[in-house]
Amino acid sequence: MLLPLKCMIKRLLKLIVFSLFIISGAFLWIGRKPSSANLKWGELDSQGPLFNSRAGVLIIFNSGGWGNTAFEEAEDFGKVIRGIRAILNKLRWETAIISYGRTADNFWGRLRGLKEIFTSFRSQSKKLANQINIFLNNNPKVRVLMAGLSLGADFTGETAKKIGKTDRVAAIKAGTPFWADSQKSENILELANEKDLLVTGDYKTLVSLALRGAIRWVTAKIKQRKLFFSEAMHFPGHRYDWRSTWFRKQINSFLENNFKIM
């Protein structure tokens, strides 16, 4: 009885938190600056990017929130992606970065995005897993590294699960929400700040913060004040900074263990 009850509580909190997220997010596409050209919604080009004869690593970035932020514009995780690339380059890998867009920047796209959040990205993760397998078949010397933050970490984990165990695919997950299944594998790195409320699942505090954040966001929009959604909907501890020593060391060790060129 306890396990089903715990699952029900998790589902209920997930519904509450992200219902508020979606209500606030209804304003997100109004006056939104389009993402950079390399961000493709729901598509990984299986024929590219092209690598030279040297061994290469394709880094697939999955942002938090709606998942439609390119890594160049991701203030919270852009530096992390650049840091990962620098380490791989030191390990003598040629690298390329693709930002995978989970949500189309329109009303119906967000409705589909909401459905995917509530179903733990059941169909989207399968779609990306298939695209990655096609890419690997077309590029036998290339490996794939997925890196995701928050909801992007949840999506990354679900995609890795559908790909299955292979030494050609690795994943880095940071700040995975508490309702997602934890994954223990040599090719998956789970990074969690012990003070991150969205990871630990402090239900009462999370709901309170989400309510206040939603009200703050909507109020700012009504008053036509500039307020970024990430600033309004702020969860303590849910920030993963490349300047953090423990964070950087874990990533460095993971990459050295999984991306050695023999």
N, C-alpha and C positions, 0 to 999 in steps of 0.2 A: 504493500500500500504506500509506503514512504516514497519509493522511487517514482511512481506515477504522479504522486502529489507534488513532488519536487519539480518534475517536468512541467506540470500544469502551472506552477508558480512562475517558472522561467518563461513559459510561453505568454502568460498574462503580462508580466513586466515588459517583455519584448514588445508586445502589442501596444502597451501604454506609452513606452518611451518613443517608439518609432511612429506612432499615430501623431504624437506631438511634433515629431521631427517632420513628418509629411505635411501637417497643417502649416507649420512655419515655412516649409520648403515650397509651398504653393506659390510663393512670391519669387522663388530663386531665378526663374528664367526671365523675369521682367527687367529689361535693361542690362542683361548679363552680357559680359564681354565673351565672344566666342573663344573656345579653347584653341590651342595652337593646332596647326595643320596636321601634326603627326598623330593626333588623337583620333582614333577610329572607333566609332561606336559598334560594339559587338563583332569586331572583325580583326583577325590577325592575318596579315598577308602571308600566305603559305610559300610564296615565291621570294620573299625578301624579309629583311634586308639581306643584301648579298655580302658574303664574307670572302676574303681571299683564301689562299691555300692554307694559311695558318689556322690553327684551332681557334674556334670562336665561341662566345657565350652571348646569347640573346637574353637581355634583361627585360622582363615584362613587369611593368609597374601597375599596381592596382591601388588607387587612392581610397581614402576613407569617404564617409558620407555617401553621396549619390554615385561616386565612381566616375565622374566626368571631368576630372581635373588632370591635366597633363603634368608630368613630373617637373617640367620647367616652371610651372605656376604653383606647384605644391609647396607652400611655405613650411608646412610641417614635416614633409618627408623628402623634398627635393634634394636637400643636402645629403641625406642618407643614401639616396640612389647614386649621387655623384661619388660619395665615399666608397660605395660598393664597387662602382666601376673602376675607381683608382686602384683598389686592392687587386682586382682581377687583372688589370693592366700590369701591375707589378709582378703578378704570377705568370705573365707572358701570354695572356689571353687577348685576342682581338675581341672587342665588345661593341654591341649596339643596344640601344634602349628603345622600347616601344611602350607607350602608355595605352593600356586597354580601357576603352570606355564602356562601362556597364549600363549606363542610362542615357537614352536619347534626350536631348535638351528641349523637350516639349511636354505638354500635359499627359498625353497617352504614354509617352516614354516613362514618365514618372510613375504612372499607375502600374506599368509592367515592372518597373524597378521595385516598387513596394511589394508586389507579389513575390518577386525573387528574394527579397529580404526575409519575408515571412516563411518562405519554403527553403531557407538556407541555400539559395542560389542553385536549386535542383537542376533546372534546364540550362541556365547560363553556364554553369561550371562544366556541364557535359559538352556544351558547344565549344568552349575554349579548349577543353581537353582534346577534343577531336581535331581542332585546328593546330594544336601543338604537335600532336602525333603526325599530322600531314607535313608540318614544317620540318620535323626531325627526319622523316623519311626522305624529304627533298634535300636536306642538308646534313649528310652523314657525319661531317666533322664538327658539327655545331652542337652545343648543349644549351639548355634553357634554365634560367634562374628566375623564378617568380618572387616578387617582393610586394607585400601588401600591408596596409595600415588599417586597423580597426575593422570596419565592414569589409575593406579590401583584403584584410588578413583572413577573415572568414571565407571569403570567396576564393582566395588563393589556396586555402586548406582543402576546400571542397573539390577544387580543380585537381590538386595533387592526388587526392584520394581516388578520383576517377581515372587518372593516368596510370596509377599503380606504381609499384616499386621498380625503379629504373635508375641506373647511375648517370643517365643523361639529363635528368630533371631534378632540380633542387628548389627549395622554397624557404623564404624568410618571412615570418609572420610576427608583426608587432602590435600589441594591444588588442588581441583577439577578444571580442565580447564574450561575457561569461556563459552565454547560452550555446556557444559553438563547442563542438567536441574537441577535446585536446588530442594532439597527435604526437606520438613518440616514434621518431624514425631518424636514422642517421642522415637522411637527406632533407629533413625539415627542421628548421630552427624556430623555436617558440620563444619570443621575447615578451616578458610581462613585468611591468613595474608593479611592485607589491602595494603601492599606494594608488594604483589606477582603479578607480571605482567601477569603471565599465568592465574591467577584467574580474575584479573580486566579487562584483554583484551585490553591493550594499543597496538592497531594494529601496528602502525608505528614502535614503539620501538621493539616490538616482532619480526617483520620481519627482522629488521636491525640486531638484536642480533642473530637470527637464521642463517642468511646469514654469518655473521662473524664467528659464531661457527662452521658451516659446513666447511668453508674454512680453519679454524684453524685445524680442525680434519683431513681433507683430506691431508693437507700439512704435518702434523705430521706423518701420515702414509707413505706418499711418502718418507719422509726423515728418516723413521724408528726410529722416536722418540717416546718414551712412553708418551702417553697422554690419560687419561681416557675420555670417551665420556661425562661423567657428568661434567668434568672440561672444556671441549671445548664448550659444549652446555649449558651454564649457564644462567639462568633467575633470575635476582635479586628478592629476597624475597621468592623464591620457595624452601625454606629449612625449615623443621619443626623439631625443636630440642627439645629433652626431657628435656634439661636444662632450657628451656623457662618456666617461671612461669605461664603465662596465658594459654599456651598450655597444660601444665601438669594439671593445676587446672580444666580446662574444661573436660578433659578426666576422671579425678578422680571423678568429680561430676556426669558425665554421667554414669559411671560404678556403682557408689553407688546407683543411682536412678533406674537402669535397671537390676542390678544383686543382689538384696537383697535376701538372703536366709530366707524364712519365717519359 
